[in-house]
């Protein structure tokens, strides 16, 4: 069942900026408090993901799937969606 825990944690880390910040401050404690059942190896693997990479991915999410309380803050740095750029005449390379 720990793979399911990894998937749940990654989903939350990408969609919840507050949890993302707390996770990189105290990962093991957060996992216990939030009920993520990860092995030591899985926790280490998630910690090997650079926080900036998760932030980068989060910027491309549709606001409808970002934690509501944080959607406005995320919108402030969100790039234009790829689909909008294509419709505006941008070409794919």
N, C-alpha and C positions, 0 to 999 in steps of 0.2 A: 504493500500500500504506500510505500514511501515515494514511488514515482508520481503517484497522484498528489502527494504533498508538494513535491517539487513543482509540478504543473500549476497547482493552486497558488503557491507562493510567487512564482514567476508572473502569473496573471495579475496578482495584486500589486507586485512591484512595478509593473508596467502601467497600471491604471490608477494607482494611488500614490501621489507624490509624498504625502505625509508618511505613509508606511515605508516608502522607499528611503526617506531620510532616516527614519528610526531604525530601519534594518541595518544600514551601514554603520550606525553608532553602536548598536548592541544586538548583533544578529542572533546569537543563541538564545538570549533572553526573550527576544521578540518571538522567535519560533515557538518557544514553550508557551508564552502568554497567548499567542494567537492560535495555538493548536496545530501547528505544522509539524508533522511527524517525519523529520528528515534524519538520515544517518549522518555521521560526522563527514563522510566522504561527499555526500550530496550537499551539505551545508558549505563545505570548502569549495565545491565546484561552483555553487551560486555566488559565493564571495569572490571567485576569480573573474566574474563579470565586472567590468569597470562600471562604476556608477554612472559615468557620463554616457556610456552606451545605452543603458536603460533609459536615461533622460532623453537621449536622441530618438530612440524608438517611440517613446511616449509622445513626443511632439507630433508624430504622424497619425495618432489615433483620432478617430472620429469623436468629437466631444460627447456624443451620446453614450460612449462606453467608459468615459473617465469619471472618477468619483465626483459627484455633483458639487460638493463643497469646494473642490479645487478646479473645476472646469474653467472659471474665469481666469485664474492665474496661468493655467496651461495655454489658454487661447492667446494670451499676450505674446507668447513666443512661438506659436504654431505656424509653420510654413504653409504656403498654399498647397492644397491637396494635388497630387499628381494628375488626377482625373480632370481637375479644372485647368491645369496647364495644358493638357492635351487638347481640350475643347477650345482653348484660346489660340490654338495653332502651333503650339510647340511640337517639335518632332522628337521621336524616340531615337536614341543612338545606341 
